[in-house]
Amino acid sequence: MKKKQWIVSIGTMIILAQILLFRNYLPFLSQRIVIKGISCTCPDVEVIDGRMYLKSITPDSLKKYDLDYSEIYFEEGISTSSDPMGVSQYLISGKVIGKESISEGDDHYYPLFKIKHYQDAFIHNILKWLIRALLLVELVVLYKRIRA
């Protein structure tokens, strides 16, 4: 094997291994939902990241409705006294258990979510951007090595 072929092979394997290892920090592979509270009489929280995952865990019985995945209702909310106006972001996991609308008779539905686990997303957001930057730099270096 030539030197370039070795570089491409090893570089590709390293990048694929990192994608598998850090899949929770990449938007297209994440199985968590990042939310931010909103203070109004509308749904409980805004979905920042994870709409595709939210759609994928929606039961088939609810897919016949045109659900808006940009915001969700909670069966039981996140209990925190330090964030009453929804400034912080949270990682949540759980399942979609139904649908809700803002007012009775409204045809615009939002998912009703049952939280299994939640945590503050501050560290997650920092790691997410560092890992994405690392992968981008590695791809650029690999591309330059191939072109050289």
N, C-alpha and C positions, 0 to 999 in steps of 0.2 A: 504494500500500500504506500502511496505517496504521502508526503508530509501534509499536504492540504487535505487529503481525504481523512487522515487521522485527526486533524484539527476539527474538521466538520463533524466527524463521528463523535468524538469525545465532547465537543462543545454542545452538540445537539442533545446528547445523553444527559449532560449536566443541566441544561436548561429544562428538559422534560422532567428530570428528577425534582428540580426546584418547583416546577409548576405543580407536580403532585404533592410535594411537601407543603407548599404554601397555598393550596387551593382555596382555603377559607378566606384568603385575603385578595383573591382575584374575583372580579365582579361576575364573570361568566361561569364560575365553578362554585361559588359560595352557596352554602346551604343554611345561611342565617339571614335574618332580616334586620336592617338597621333602620330605626325609627326615631322620630323626634316628636315630642308632644306639641299639640296646638291648643291654644286657649280660645275656644269659641264653642258655639252650640252645635258644631258639626262633628264628624268622627273624632275619636279620641286622639289618634296620632297620624302623622304624615310618614309615609314610607320613603326613606331616603335611598336605600339600596336593597335589592332583593325582590323586586316585583316579579321577575321571571320565576324565581323559586316559589314565591307566594302563589302564583298561578299554577305551578306544577303540583303543589300540595292541596289545592282546592279539590274537594270531592266532586266526582262526576255529576252528582245530583244538583250541584250548585253551578256547574258550568253552563247550564242552559240560560242562566240569567246573565245580563251584561253587567258584570261586577266591575267597579272602578277600584283598581289596586293601588292608587296613589295615596289613599288614606284607608285606615281600618278602625273598626270598633274592637274593644276588648270585652271579653266576658267578665273578667276581673282585672282591673288596671294595675299598673306598676305602683307600688307603695313607696313613695319617697317624699320626704318633707323638704329636701334641699332643692328641689327643682319644680316649683309649682307652675311655672309658665312655659315649660317645655324648651329650655335652653340646651340641655344636655341631650346627647344621642345615646341610644341603648341598642344593644344586640339582643334580639329575642329569638327564641325557638319555641315551637309548639305546633298547633294545628288549626286549620280553618274549620269551624263547627257550624257556621250558618251565615246569614246575611242580614244586614240592617239597612234602613234608610233614614234620612234625616228627619222626615216627617211622615206621618201615616198617609198613604195614598200616593207617595212619591215613587216613581218608577226607577229612580237612580239608586242602585244598591252598592253597599260596601261590604267587604268580608267581615265576619264576626270571628275573632281570633281568641283561642284559649292559650294562654302563656304557660309554657312548661318551665322555661328558664329565661332569665334576663340578667344583663350586666351592663355596666357603663362602657361605652364604645370609644373612650378617649385613647387608650393604648392601642386598641384595634385600628383606629384611623391612622395613627402615626406609623404603625407597622405596615399597614396596607400601602401607604405611599412610598415608604422606604423599599419594600419588596418590589413594587412596580418599577421604581427607578432602577433598582439593581438589575432586574430582568431586562429593562430597556438598554442599559449600558452594556450588559453582556451580549445582547443581540447586535448592537452596533459594533462591538469589538469583534465578534464572530464574523460579521459581514465584512469588516475591513480586512481581517485575516484571510478570508476567502478571496477577496478582490486583489490582494497583494501578490 
